[in-house]
Amino acid sequence: MSLKRVVLLFLFACSLKTAGAQGKYQWKEATSGGYTYKYISNDPMKARFYTLKNGLTVILSVNKKDPRIQTLIGTRAGSDNDPKDHTGLAHYLEHLLFKGTQQFGSLDWAKEKPLIDQVSDLYDKYNKTVDPAARKAVYREIDSVSGLAAKFAIANEYDKMMSGMGAQGTNAHTWVEETIYEEDIPSNAIDKYLTVQAERFRDPVFRLFHTELEAVYEEKNRGLDNDGRKVYETMLAALFPTHNYGQQSTIGTVEHLKNPNLKAIRQFYNEYYVPNNMAVVMAGDFDPDYVIKSIDDKFSYMKTKPVKEYKPAPEAPIKAPIVKEVFGPDAESVDIVFRMPGALDTKSNLVLGVMSAILENGKAGLLDLNINKQQKVLNANAGVMGLKDYSIFSLSGKAKQGQTLEDVKVLLLGQLDILKKGDFDESLVKAIVNNAKLSELQGLESNNNRATALMDGFIKSRGQNWAYDVAYVDDMGTVTKKQLVDYANKYLQDNYVIVYKRKGEDKNIQKVEKPSITPVEVNREAQSSFLQKVAAMPATPVKPQWLDYEKDIQKTSLGNTDMMYVQNKDNGLFRLYYRFDMGSWNDKKLPLAAQYLQFLSTDKYTSEQISKEFYNIACNFSVAATSENTTITISGLQENFDKAVTLFEHIIANCKPNEEALAALKGRLLKARTDSKLNKSAIMKGVMNYAMYGAKNPFNNQLSQSDLDGITAAELTNILHELPTYKHTVIYWGPESLTTAAAEVKKLHTIPASFKAVPAAVKFVKDDQQKNQVLFADYDMVQTEVNWLRNSDVYDPAKTGIVSLFNSYFGGGMGSVVFQTIRESKALAYSTYAFYASPDKKADRYSIMAYVGSQADKMPDAIVGMNELLNDMPRADKLLETAKEGMKQDIETERITNDGIIFSYLAAQKLGLNTDIRKQVYESIDKMNFDEVKKFHDQYLANKPYTYCIVASEKKVPADELKKYGEVKKLSLEEIFGY
């Protein structure tokens, strides 16, 4: 089980009586600012639970660390609640709630309304029409009337308002039991935010529907190309033959997507988007008394209504294994899943959570030690997904070279047999609790973690069981070995579903066909009076805070190197780093050596004992080698700092060669390499590197098979033993003073009198694109993925401001020119963007990158659409002002804290800077205008040669089509990956 708070396991008193829930953590009531709220004693989030007169739930958690607030507005309705004949409806509605209301998103609602009504009636007619020719005729009428209605629509006005107030992470998601709307706002934008949200949910208008519908089609097609999603849906369907978890896909069936009904969507909205079924959750820097009054004032118009809960009949027990197979081009895997009691069965879920951690916790679980540590498979995992009616316990694994998925299945089920026999150390439960407390401390730093946990509590139990969630970590310690063994024997028998993901053609795949859509108006320069009113609302200025590296980072000498220090004044956590300016470009074997370390023993400890030791003291270590840096990280509870550092220093100095472990690692690496060649994202990354650097590039800078075969265990252990003898910087973030921390490190970490010379690094030089070229990689998929790539000038810090503004305006978000044109107006893609990418070191060059993912038959139109924008950028002065205001708000409310201060400094040094570049950018924002942005676009993007990186099925993209864009080079997987 993951202890991340996203999958919360709630408890209620009648099922589980624990000292934690009944003593330390209890519901209390208080009144402040004229409002009564409930809270849990000793809740580390100090969450306040309000219920307004109309039934709206409001949950607030104050965290003053940054002047920002994570907000979530959720309704307890998802795909479970979709009508049987309109699956995907809740998800459609989620998309439409970004389209505005009568007050915003419209130039003239009185003129737009009759056209919107006509579109709704036409979709109703379309939904009931069967004859293909008649359907096409109705759709042509829909397209025509939609085009007329779009003349009155202001596309993305919601996004413009949110960007203008400095919101980040504008998004939403729909799942089986929930639909959640997400924003991260500056703390001075509360009034603006609540004004917009209250209006958003008052009476949404379903405008620009047919282009948004096409975006959902594209989202569905992306899912059809995603083997992991297909496995997930197959697993749910088999596990839940009657429950909507398995019978109603969140995104909907192809047949239902083709037959949408706006009236059915409106009915769903009216039934479920009511205050007694919704919650507003906010976590961050605010005055809760002010916020609750503001929410009450803004949302009091909502009227409570009875809500029909989805109450399914119980699923029949599974009496024998149910076997399913999924085919696709990606790597093979196996998933074994059990249907367990739901998240509201708290006694069950407490034991289930501990049991899952006994099996896998990343360090000392049965799978960790017996399978992953011994490299018996490529990788293996266990986890819990907690839903209201049922939870799902899963085991999953990937086969190594020469191994079948059936072999993996036997190994996974073998660990369940060990669990059921009780062949594990009961003291592991205590370690699980300590590590859960560590995760909890780390999670409290994030407003997003707080808000997500609180919203999840509302979705599952309306927040009524929060006391048991707060007590959950403590209560884990009460679970006994006997309970675990009894539980495993009760629930984990032959009552599972097993899904084999096999490589091969999916003959059942059915794409959503492209309808004929005429591009619509987006009116990007228009502004509603509502937007103007929101923009004019007063907001208390937030003063930006710049880093002063001389003051914010303390330094001291440790022998002949430096230690950089920032104090943790919030809690008892520490992070210690040894950072080396050498990586895989200096030695290709470094990443392999770093990976190898986890499988090695010393003269005092076996590899398994090392994992247990670190887990028992709630600490971690890692060695990570990137292209130009290698970083050793030791982290955990400061009280165990000495133990953790001493243990790691012993390991790095005394690890012993193990040929058997190396042979297994090489075999797994070979399989991982083979699997990467089956992954379209990895293939595209390789194609992009080829476009950027040429045939020799960072992506394919890999050990050859002969090099790999020739590496010995002694060679890798020597690399590890010698690593501390190369120059490195020590970084400490933790609660100790600089003097104490330095003394501790000096005592525990040996620094040589002189450092070894670092091996010379291989150089990679970015190519010049002299003419249009197409790099093509064949992949069995429904969609096509197209990236544009062009290298530009060498880094210049003076350009940072204009680059940031250009990216925000042109192609960096949902309110950008690219998104509005490609998706909102022309409905050519679900995902699209374009930006001028900055390098991370001063001698490197910028690169222009653009992307469209579309159906294969839309690719020509998508390429034409992006090329038009790359060559001629539309002018939208108000959109530019929104981008500038958003930039200012982002910088004003950004706080770089903790060890992030040190890594910000190191990144600045790499660019040749010694000050916080954000100050220069901030001071330049008001001085920049459209002419400068246009000049930048024309100078660096317009009418330039590009390399088109295309990953698609050659069965769906004709070779002659590719030749239109430049000289075509079809890349082999060996050319892309370097092996």
Salt bridges, closest charged atoms under 4 A:
ASP85 OD1 - HIS86 ND1 3.15
ASP108 OD2 - LYS111 NZ 3.96
GLU112 OE2 - ARG207 NE 2.74
ASP117 OD2 - LYS113 NZ 2.74
ASP121 OD1 - LYS263 NZ 3.08
ASP124 OD2 - LYS128 NZ 3.21
ASP124 OD2 - LYS263 NZ 3.89
ASP143 OD1 - HIS210 NE2 3.11
GLU178 OE2 - HIS173 NE2 2.72
GLU182 OE2 - HIS173 ND1 2.76
ASP184 OD1 - ARG68 NE 2.81
GLU199 OE1 - ARG202 NE 3.18
ASP203 OD1 - ARG266 NH1 3.68
GLU212 OE2 - HIS95 ND1 2.61
GLU212 OE1 - LYS99 NZ 2.65
GLU212 OE2 - ARG823 NH2 2.61
GLU214 OE2 - LYS858 NZ 2.19
GLU218 OE2 - LYS858 NZ 2.82
GLU219 OE1 - HIS91 NE2 3.14
GLU219 OE1 - HIS95 NE2 3.28
ASP227 OD1 - LYS230 NZ 3.34
ASP227 OD2 - LYS501 NZ 3.48
ASP285 OD1 - LYS64 NZ 3.06
ASP289 OD1 - ARG48 NH1 3.11
ASP297 OD2 - LYS293 NZ 3.19
GLU309 OE2 - ARG76 NH1 3.15
GLU309 OE2 - ARG462 NH2 3.41
GLU325 OE2 - ARG502 NE 2.60
ASP389 OD2 - HIS243 NE2 2.83
GLU406 OE2 - ARG502 NH2 2.73
GLU440 OE2 - ARG5 NH1 3.31
ASP456 OD2 - LYS460 NZ 2.73
ASP469 OD2 - ARG5 NH2 3.10
ASP474 OD2 - LYS24 NZ 3.77
ASP474 OD1 - LYS437 NZ 3.97
ASP486 OD2 - LYS482 NZ 2.69
ASP506 OD2 - LYS230 NZ 3.03
ASP570 OD2 - LYS65 NZ 2.43
ASP581 OD1 - ARG579 NH1 3.76
ASP603 OD1 - HIS650 NE2 3.70
GLU628 OE2 - LYS841 NZ 2.77
GLU628 OE1 - LYS910 NZ 3.36
ASP642 OD2 - LYS747 NZ 3.39
GLU649 OE2 - HIS749 ND1 2.69
ASP675 OD1 - LYS671 NZ 2.91
GLU715 OE2 - LYS589 NZ 2.34
GLU722 OE2 - LYS756 NZ 3.48
GLU744 OE2 - LYS747 NZ 3.40
ASP768 OD1 - ARG845 NH2 2.86
GLU785 OE2 - LYS680 NZ 3.72
ASP793 OD2 - LYS799 NZ 3.46
GLU824 OE1 - LYS99 NZ 2.80
GLU824 OE2 - ARG823 NE 3.95
ASP840 OD2 - LYS910 NZ 3.67
ASP844 OD1 - LYS766 NZ 3.82
ASP857 OD2 - LYS511 NZ 3.52
ASP861 OD2 - LYS514 NZ 3.70
GLU868 OE1 - LYS826 NZ 3.08
ASP872 OD1 - LYS934 NZ 3.40
ASP877 OD1 - ARG875 NE 2.93
GLU881 OE2 - LYS884 NZ 3.65
GLU894 OE1 - ARG918 NH1 3.11
ASP899 OD2 - ARG575 NE 2.70
ASP916 OD2 - ARG918 NH2 2.69
GLU923 OE2 - LYS919 NZ 2.74
ASP926 OD1 - LYS888 NZ 3.25
ASP931 OD1 - ARG875 NH1 3.71
ASP938 OD1 - LYS934 NZ 3.54
ASP938 OD1 - HIS937 ND1 3.20
GLU954 OE1 - LYS970 NZ 2.87
ASP960 OD1 - LYS963 NZ 3.88
GLU961 OE1 - LYS964 NZ 2.96
GLU967 OE1 - LYS771 NZ 3.04
GLU974 OE2 - LYS677 NZ 3.48
GLU975 OE2 - LYS969 NZ 3.33
